[in-house]
Amino acid sequence: MFDRIIDFSGFSYFFMDFSGCFAVVRGAVLWISAVSATFLEIFPAVSLGLGSCFRNFSGFSYFFSEFFQLLGWIGELF
C-alpha cells in the first residue's frame, strides 16, 4: 500500500516557481498602473479626451481615426 504513495515534491517546486513569476507579473502590473495614474494626474486633458472614446463600443471606433490622424501629424514633423 505504501508503494502507491505519489511524490508531490515536484509539484511544490513548481508552485514555488509559479509564485515567483506571479509576483513579478503583479509587480509589473502595479508599476504600469502607477505610471499611468501619475501621467493622467499630470496631464488630465489626456484622460478627458480618451474618456469620450471609451464610453461605449460605438465610440471606440472614433479613437482609431483620431489616433491615426495623430500618427500622420507626427510623421509629417519628422
N, C-alpha and C positions, 0 to 999 in steps of 0.2 A: 504494500500500500504506500509506503514512503517513497518508493521509486517513481511514483506518478506525480510527485510534487513538482510544480512548474517553477522555474527560476525567474523571478520578476526583477532581478537586479539590473538587467539590461534596460527594462522599461524605466526604472528610476533614474538611470543615467541619461536616457533620452529626455525625460521630463526636466532634469536639471538644465540640459542644453536648451530645451524649448523655453523654459522660463527666462533664461538669459537673453534669448532672441526677442522674447516678448517684452522684456524690459528695455531693450534697445529701440524697438519699434515704438513702444509707448513714449519713450523719451523724445524720439524724433517727432512724433505727432504733437506732443505738448510744446516742443520748441517751435515748430512751424505755426502752431496756434498762437503762441505768444508773439512771434514776429508779425503775424497777420494782424493781431489785435493792436499791436503798437503802431503799425503802419496806418491802420484805419483810424486810430486815435489822432495821429499827427495830421493825416490828410482826410478829413471827414467828407470832403466832396466826392472822393472816390466811392465811398460806400453809398452815398446818396445817388450817384449816377448808376451804379451797378444794381442798387436795390430796385430800381424801376424795371430792370430787365428780368429779375428772378422772382417776380411775384407769382407768375403762373407760367404754364408751359407755352402758351401762345406768345407771351412776351419774351420768352427765352430766345426766339429766333432773331429778335431785333438786336440782341447783343452781338451776334456774329457780323452783321453788316457794319455796325459801328466799330467792331474790333478790326475788321479787315480794312476799313477806311483809315483807322489809326495806323495800321501797318503800312498802308500806302503812303501816308504822310511821312512816316519815319524813313521809308525807302527813298522818297524824294529828297530828304535832307542829306542823306549820305550817298 
